[in-house]
Amino acid sequence: MSSFRITVPASSANIGPAFDSAGLALNLYLTLHVEGAGKWAFEHHSPLLPESTSYEAHFIYQVAKKIADQYDKQLPPCKVQMKSDIPLARGLGSSASAVIAGIELANQVCSLHLTEVEKLKAATEIEGHPDNVAPALLGGLIIAARPEDKTVPFARLSSLNVDLILYVPMVELKTETAREVLPKSFSKELAVKANSISNVMIAALLTGDYKLAGNMMEKDLFHEPYRAELILNYAEIKQTAKEHGAYGTVISGAGPSLISFVPKGEGTSIAKLQQAKFKEHQVHVLEMEQTGVRVEYL
């Protein structure tokens, strides 16, 4: 087997009111170096990865085996060396990137020749919804619906003329905890209003009206009002970012990270001001990753 590298970007889901349906890829990465071996082994070379376990218990192996089994293929043993820039349990799609990595691992070593449609469907079935796995797979900003048949309907925006500022606190927040605070149902009136806000935000992003998009992304009614109390310095970061010129700031995924959309070229200066004020966070200037998962044979 020729050795190869799989690179999967992080992702930020929801973008305010587009709850469970939109996400964008970020230029933080999970990287796997894969080579043939006499037996399976996973080695972690990053402090952002959990402690390495037996290969059978490794999440990426479990995903790869699930895909291989679906196609009646046997996974050949590999040595997998992993690095990651993606913090765990911070709302940056760490589990989604692992799902995509597992699917691509099986795709490569079993010569499955899966299409993007097939990969997205498999990833959505494993993750439960497409908002994180779709941008990790495809890159860009993806608006996707839950599958009702053999496909996952989606639209892709390949570029945004903005800088992105990410605020990562030193504490974790499990998605399950963030889900527990959400209402079980919404009234028809609230759902219609919340949906209209999301529609306007997406349309504004598509047309490049980032001021309108920012205003709409901060008016979410689906999840942010309920999760705000779980997010460190939620109101303060949003307010100061706006004062410094940000279009809008939202919870990244289920949190606890936040992400600001700011005018192109102003990310570094705004991030410096925010980092000086919010020392409990790591503040990064990022870009939207356009490519999605990549495979390079070495």
C-alpha positions in Angstrom: 0.0 0.0 0.0 1.3 3.5 -0.9 1.3 5.9 2.1 -1.1 8.8 1.9 -2.3 11.8 3.8 -5.9 12.7 4.6 -6.6 16.3 5.6 -10.0 17.4 7.0 -11.0 20.9 7.9 -12.8 22.0 11.0 -16.3 23.4 10.7 -18.5 26.0 12.4 -22.2 25.1 12.3 -25.6 26.9 12.7 -24.3 30.4 12.0 -27.0 31.7 14.3 -30.5 31.1 12.9 -29.6 28.4 10.4 -29.8 25.9 13.1 -28.7 22.3 12.2 -28.7 23.2 8.5 -25.7 25.5 7.7 -22.0 25.3 8.4 -18.8 26.6 7.0 -15.3 24.9 6.8 -12.5 26.6 8.7 -8.7 26.5 8.1 -8.0 24.3 11.1 -7.3 20.7 10.3 -7.3 17.1 11.3 -4.5 15.3 9.5 -3.9 11.5 9.1 -0.7 10.0 7.7 -1.6 6.5 6.6 0.7 3.6 5.6 0.3 -0.1 5.3 1.4 -2.2 8.4 1.4 -5.7 9.8 -1.3 -4.7 12.4 -3.5 -1.7 13.1 -2.1 1.2 15.1 -3.2 4.8 15.8 -0.6 7.3 17.1 -1.6 10.7 18.3 0.8 13.6 17.8 -1.1 16.5 19.1 -2.2 17.8 22.5 -5.6 18.5 21.1 -6.3 14.8 20.5 -7.6 12.5 23.2 -5.4 9.8 24.6 -4.9 7.1 22.0 -6.9 3.9 22.6 -6.8 0.4 21.2 -7.5 0.5 17.5 -10.9 -1.3 17.9 -12.1 1.4 20.2 -10.8 4.3 18.1 -13.6 6.3 16.6 -12.0 6.7 13.2 -11.4 3.0 12.9 -15.0 2.3 13.9 -16.3 4.7 11.2 -13.9 3.1 8.6 -15.0 -0.4 9.5 -18.7 0.5 9.3 -18.2 1.9 5.8 -16.1 -1.1 4.7 -18.7 -3.5 6.1 -21.4 -1.8 4.2 -19.5 -2.6 1.0 -18.5 -6.1 2.1 -14.8 -5.1 2.2 -12.0 -6.0 4.6 -10.0 -3.2 6.0 -6.3 -3.9 5.6 -4.2 -3.1 8.7 -2.6 0.4 8.7 -0.5 2.6 10.9 -2.2 5.9 11.2 -0.4 8.9 12.6 -2.7 11.8 13.6 -2.3 15.5 14.2 -5.0 18.1 14.9 -5.5 21.8 15.1 -9.2 21.3 16.1 -10.0 21.7 19.8 -12.3 19.0 21.2 -15.8 19.9 22.5 -15.5 23.5 21.5 -18.2 23.7 18.7 -15.7 23.3 15.9 -16.8 20.0 14.4 -14.1 17.7 15.9 -16.4 14.7 15.7 -17.5 15.6 12.2 -13.9 15.8 10.9 -13.2 12.4 12.5 -16.3 11.0 10.7 -15.1 12.3 7.3 -11.6 11.0 8.0 -12.9 7.5 8.8 -15.1 7.4 5.6 -12.1 8.6 3.5 -9.8 6.1 5.1 -12.1 3.2 4.2 -12.6 4.8 0.7 -8.9 4.8 0.0 -7.7 1.5 1.5 -10.7 -0.5 0.2 -10.7 1.3 -3.2 -14.4 2.0 -2.9 -14.4 5.0 -5.3 -17.2 6.7 -3.3 -18.8 9.8 -4.8 -19.3 13.0 -2.8 -23.0 12.2 -2.7 -22.3 8.8 -1.2 -19.8 10.2 1.3 -22.2 12.9 2.4 -25.0 10.5 2.9 -22.9 8.1 5.0 -21.5 10.9 7.1 -24.9 12.4 7.8 -26.3 9.0 8.8 -23.4 8.6 11.3 -23.4 12.2 12.6 -27.2 12.6 12.6 -27.3 15.9 10.7 -25.3 17.4 7.8 -24.3 20.9 9.1 -20.8 19.9 10.3 -20.0 17.0 8.1 -21.0 18.7 4.8 -18.5 21.6 5.0 -15.8 19.2 6.4 -16.3 17.1 3.3 -17.0 19.7 0.6 -15.5 23.0 1.9 -17.1 26.4 1.7 -20.4 27.4 3.3 -23.0 24.6 3.0 -26.7 24.9 3.6 -28.1 21.3 3.7 -31.3 19.5 4.6 -31.8 16.3 6.4 -32.1 13.4 4.0 -35.4 12.0 3.1 -34.2 9.5 0.5 -30.8 8.4 -0.8 -29.3 11.9 -1.1 -28.7 14.9 1.2 -29.9 18.1 -0.6 -27.4 21.0 -0.2 -26.3 24.3 -1.7 -22.7 25.5 -1.5 -21.2 29.0 -1.3 -17.6 28.8 -2.2 -16.4 32.2 -1.0 -17.1 34.9 1.6 -15.5 38.4 1.5 -15.0 38.5 5.3 -12.5 37.7 7.9 -13.5 35.3 10.7 -12.5 35.7 14.4 -12.7 32.7 16.6 -13.0 32.8 20.4 -12.1 29.5 22.0 -12.5 29.3 25.8 -10.4 27.1 28.0 -13.5 25.0 28.9 -15.3 22.3 27.0 -19.0 22.0 26.3 -20.4 18.7 25.3 -23.0 18.8 22.5 -25.4 16.7 24.6 -25.3 19.4 27.4 -26.0 22.2 24.9 -28.9 20.2 23.4 -30.5 19.6 26.8 -31.2 23.3 27.3 -33.2 23.6 24.1 -37.0 23.5 24.0 -38.6 20.3 22.8 -40.9 22.2 20.5 -41.7 25.7 19.2 -45.0 27.4 18.5 -46.0 27.9 14.9 -45.6 31.7 15.2 -42.1 31.5 16.7 -41.0 28.9 14.1 -42.2 31.0 11.2 -40.4 34.1 12.6 -37.2 32.2 13.3 -37.2 30.6 9.9 -37.7 33.9 8.1 -34.7 35.4 9.9 -32.6 32.4 8.7 -33.9 32.8 5.2 -32.9 36.5 5.1 -29.5 35.8 6.6 -28.7 33.2 3.9 -30.0 35.4 1.1 -27.8 38.3 2.5 -24.7 36.1 2.5 -25.4 35.0 -1.0 -25.7 38.5 -2.3 -22.8 39.8 -0.2 -24.9 42.1 2.0 -22.8 41.3 5.1 -24.2 44.0 7.3 -27.7 42.6 6.9 -26.4 39.1 7.3 -24.7 40.1 10.5 -27.8 41.7 11.9 -29.9 38.6 11.1 -27.4 36.1 12.5 -27.6 37.9 15.9 -31.4 37.6 15.9 -31.6 33.8 16.2 -34.6 32.3 18.0 -33.9 28.6 17.7 -30.9 28.0 20.0 -28.8 31.0 21.0 -31.2 32.5 23.5 -31.2 29.2 25.4 -27.5 28.4 25.1 -26.3 31.9 26.0 -26.0 31.1 29.7 -23.6 28.3 28.9 -21.2 30.5 26.9 -18.4 32.4 28.7 -18.6 36.2 28.1 -21.4 35.6 25.5 -23.0 39.1 25.6 -19.7 40.9 26.2 -17.9 39.4 23.2 -20.8 40.1 20.9 -21.2 43.7 22.0 -17.5 44.6 21.9 -17.0 42.9 18.5 -19.9 45.0 17.1 -18.3 48.1 18.6 -15.1 47.3 16.8 -16.9 46.9 13.4 -17.9 43.2 13.3 -20.9 42.4 11.1 -22.1 39.8 13.6 -21.0 37.2 16.2 -22.6 33.8 16.8 -22.1 30.6 18.8 -19.9 28.2 16.8 -21.9 25.0 16.6 -23.2 24.1 20.0 -20.5 26.2 21.7 -18.7 27.2 23.8 -16.6 28.9 21.1 -17.9 32.1 19.4 -17.2 33.3 15.9 -17.3 36.8 14.5 -17.8 37.8 10.8 -15.8 41.0 10.3 -14.9 43.1 7.2 -12.2 41.7 5.1 -8.7 42.9 6.1 -9.8 44.0 9.6 -9.7 40.6 11.4 -6.2 41.0 12.8 -6.7 44.4 14.3 -10.1 43.5 15.8 -8.8 40.2 17.1 -5.9 42.0 19.0 -8.4 44.2 20.7 -10.6 41.3 21.7 -7.7 39.1 22.9 -6.5 42.0 25.2 -10.0 42.1 26.7 -10.9 38.4 26.9 -7.9 36.7 28.3 -9.9 33.5 29.1 -10.2 32.9 25.4 -7.7 32.1 22.6 -8.6 34.5 19.8 -7.7 33.4 16.3 -8.2 35.0 12.9 -9.3 32.4 10.4 -10.5 32.0 6.9 -13.2 29.9 5.3 -11.6 26.7 3.9 -12.8 26.2 0.3 -11.5 22.7 -0.4 -12.9 20.3 2.1 -11.3 16.9 2.6 -8.1 16.3 0.7 -6.1 13.1 -0.1 -2.4 13.2 -1.1 -0.5 10.1 -2.0 3.1 10.4 -0.8 
